[in-house]
């Protein structure tokens, strides 16, 4: 063999070896957007899933449930997350998709009250009055009745609420509509409402920022955001007359109170459970994933199905460590049935 041929053979062998080294699975990119409520646990789920699927890169943007729904509708993301379940009419106006519950948790009432050394207690009537703007000072007699023997500060009530469409807002206003006829008739429930009073904050980050910087402020956020910002949470009076702090266990009790209804339609609100659920936290809600039934990229669709499978099964144990209530078996079975509808280019995904 000539020197030139020998050199060429070595080059070909080197290229083959390099190609073999780089012949791992192709990178799959998945995009999601929506709920801030689920963002803390979604971040953890993604990290854990990617450890065992290193060729899958997942980007989730915490932009609020309304934004997530719009991006799914515009087909700019592969999945969305919303705390406000889509109605049949909304789904019919889009394209074939599945909607499955993937987590549940409490919406907590957090506040900035200088000098208060024990948890604030709020009845449903007081909480509605605060957000309706009829309770204007922390010295209001209704608040004194909720907190006997407690010296509340002489400051005005400052409301902080979400400024954009939010599933967290939907859960909170659904609760207020359930416990307050005045709220139901004057404001109502939904991801975005016409607030009677208060200042808006973008995302849960904006709301917690408003509260942290304003003595006398009160607002609603996910429990993880309150804890991360070292803000206290109020104990809310439930239908049994018990003042209950927001916890995953309290949400689990709320889910159990609606277990029969949830197996028939997982969109049933779980706010204000009946008095029989004595330890239930009354401002709790489910978060939903919305995923187009079909898509063009088999590798992406397969990885997406695997991600969701992980979330609704193994990922539920992780949810419990981050203040979220694991899904009950009946809801997980519903999710599994829905997940089987996903296809790629019209073909089933294994």
BELQUIHU-V524909 format. One record per backbone hydrogen bond with DSSP energy under -0.5 kcal/mol. CO is the residue of the C=O (numbers start at 1). NH is the residue of the N-H. E is the energy in kcal/mol with one decimal. If there is no record, write none. Layout:
BEGIN
((CO & NH & E) (CO & NH & E))
END
This chain:
BEGIN
((2 & 6 & -2.6) (3 & 7 & -2.4) (4 & 8 & -2.3) (5 & 9 & -2.5) (6 & 10 & -2.1) (7 & 11 & -2.0) (8 & 12 & -2.3) (9 & 13 & -2.3) (10 & 14 & -2.4) (11 & 15 & -2.5) (12 & 16 & -2.2) (13 & 17 & -2.4) (14 & 18 & -2.6) (15 & 19 & -2.6) (16 & 20 & -2.2) (17 & 21 & -1.9) (18 & 22 & -1.5) (20 & 23 & -1.1) (28 & 30 & -0.5) (28 & 57 & -3.3) (30 & 59 & -2.7) (31 & 78 & -2.7) (31 & 79 & -1.2) (32 & 61 & -2.3) (33 & 81 & -1.5) (34 & 63 & -0.9) (34 & 64 & -2.5) (36 & 39 & -0.7) (36 & 40 & -0.5) (38 & 42 & -3.0) (39 & 43 & -2.6) (40 & 44 & -1.3) (41 & 45 & -2.8) (42 & 46 & -2.6) (43 & 47 & -2.1) (44 & 48 & -2.6) (45 & 49 & -2.7) (46 & 50 & -2.5) (47 & 51 & -1.1) (48 & 52 & -0.8) (49 & 52 & -0.9) (49 & 53 & -0.7) (53 & 56 & -2.2) (55 & 28 & -3.1) (55 & 57 & -0.6) (56 & 58 & -0.5) (57 & 30 & -3.0) (58 & 60 & -0.5) (59 & 32 & -2.9) (59 & 61 & -0.5) (60 & 62 & -0.5) (61 & 34 & -2.1) (61 & 63 & -1.4) (64 & 68 & -2.1) (65 & 69 & -2.5) (66 & 70 & -2.0) (67 & 71 & -2.2) (68 & 72 & -2.1) (69 & 73 & -2.5) (70 & 74 & -2.1) (71 & 76 & -2.4) (71 & 77 & -0.8) (72 & 75 & -1.1) (79 & 33 & -1.3) (80 & 290 & -2.3) (81 & 35 & -2.6) (82 & 288 & -3.4) (83 & 85 & -0.7) (87 & 91 & -2.3) (88 & 92 & -2.3) (89 & 93 & -1.3) (91 & 94 & -1.6) (96 & 293 & -2.2) (98 & 291 & -2.2) (100 & 289 & -3.0) (103 & 287 & -2.8) (104 & 325 & -3.2) (105 & 285 & -2.1) (106 & 108 & -0.6) (106 & 223 & -0.9) (108 & 110 & -0.6) (108 & 221 & -2.1) (109 & 234 & -2.9) (110 & 219 & -2.4) (111 & 232 & -0.6) (112 & 114 & -0.6) (112 & 216 & -3.8) (113 & 116 & -1.9) (115 & 117 & -0.6) (120 & 235 & -2.9) (122 & 237 & -2.4) (123 & 127 & -2.6) (124 & 128 & -2.4) (125 & 129 & -2.2) (126 & 130 & -2.5) (127 & 131 & -2.0) (128 & 132 & -1.8) (129 & 133 & -0.9) (129 & 134 & -1.6) (129 & 135 & -1.7) (130 & 133 & -0.7) (134 & 136 & -0.7) (136 & 157 & -2.6) (137 & 140 & -1.6) (140 & 143 & -0.7) (140 & 144 & -1.8) (141 & 145 & -2.1) (142 & 146 & -1.5) (143 & 147 & -1.3) (145 & 148 & -0.5) (147 & 150 & -1.9) (150 & 152 & -0.9) (153 & 155 & -1.6) (155 & 138 & -2.3) (158 & 218 & -2.3) (159 & 199 & -2.5) (160 & 220 & -0.6) (161 & 201 & -2.2) (165 & 66 & -0.9) (166 & 170 & -1.6) (167 & 171 & -2.4) (168 & 172 & -2.4) (169 & 173 & -3.1) (170 & 174 & -2.0) (171 & 175 & -2.0) (172 & 176 & -2.5) (173 & 177 & -2.2) (174 & 178 & -1.4) (175 & 179 & -1.6) (176 & 180 & -2.0) (180 & 184 & -2.5) (181 & 185 & -2.3) (182 & 186 & -2.4) (183 & 187 & -2.9) (183 & 188 & -2.4) (191 & 166 & -2.3) (193 & 195 & -1.1) (199 & 161 & -2.2) (201 & 163 & -1.8) (201 & 203 & -0.6) (202 & 206 & -1.5) (203 & 207 & -1.8) (204 & 208 & -2.6) (205 & 209 & -1.9) (206 & 210 & -2.2) (207 & 211 & -2.2) (208 & 212 & -2.7) (209 & 213 & -1.6) (211 & 214 & -1.3) (214 & 217 & -2.0) (216 & 158 & -2.1) (217 & 112 & -2.3) (218 & 160 & -2.3) (219 & 110 & -2.2) (221 & 108 & -2.6) (222 & 225 & -0.5) (222 & 226 & -1.6) (223 & 227 & -2.4) (224 & 228 & -2.7) (225 & 229 & -1.6) (226 & 231 & -2.9) (227 & 230 & -1.4) (232 & 111 & -1.0) (234 & 236 & -0.5) (235 & 122 & -2.4) (236 & 244 & -2.6) (238 & 241 & -2.3) (242 & 238 & -2.8) (242 & 244 & -0.7) (244 & 236 & -2.4) (247 & 251 & -1.6) (248 & 252 & -2.5) (249 & 253 & -2.0) (250 & 254 & -1.5) (250 & 281 & -1.5) (251 & 255 & -2.7) (252 & 256 & -2.4) (253 & 257 & -1.5) (254 & 258 & -0.7) (255 & 258 & -1.4) (256 & 259 & -1.3) (258 & 262 & -2.5) (259 & 263 & -1.6) (260 & 264 & -0.7) (261 & 264 & -0.7) (261 & 265 & -2.5) (265 & 268 & -1.8) (273 & 239 & -0.5) (274 & 277 & -2.1) (276 & 278 & -1.6) (277 & 280 & -1.7) (280 & 282 & -0.5) (282 & 272 & -2.5) (282 & 284 & -0.7) (283 & 107 & -3.1) (285 & 105 & -2.1) (287 & 102 & -2.7) (287 & 103 & -1.1) (288 & 82 & -2.8) (289 & 100 & -2.2) (290 & 80 & -2.4) (291 & 98 & -2.7) (293 & 343 & -3.0) (295 & 345 & -2.8) (296 & 298 & -0.7) (297 & 301 & -2.9) (298 & 302 & -2.5) (299 & 303 & -2.2) (300 & 304 & -2.6) (301 & 305 & -2.3) (302 & 306 & -2.2) (303 & 307 & -2.4) (304 & 308 & -2.4) (305 & 309 & -2.4) (306 & 310 & -2.2) (307 & 311 & -2.4) (308 & 312 & -2.4) (309 & 313 & -1.0) (310 & 315 & -3.5) (313 & 316 & -1.4) (314 & 317 & -1.2) (314 & 318 & -0.6) (315 & 319 & -1.9) (316 & 320 & -1.4) (317 & 321 & -0.5) (318 & 321 & -1.4) (319 & 322 & -1.6) (319 & 324 & -2.0) (320 & 323 & -0.6) (323 & 106 & -0.6) (324 & 326 & -0.5) (325 & 104 & -0.6) (328 & 332 & -2.1) (329 & 333 & -2.4) (330 & 334 & -1.7) (331 & 335 & -2.4) (332 & 336 & -2.3) (333 & 337 & -2.0) (334 & 338 & -2.1) (335 & 339 & -2.5) (336 & 340 & -1.1) (338 & 341 & -1.9) (339 & 342 & -1.6) (342 & 349 & -0.9) (343 & 295 & -0.6) (344 & 347 & -2.0) (347 & 344 & -2.7) (348 & 350 & -0.5))
END
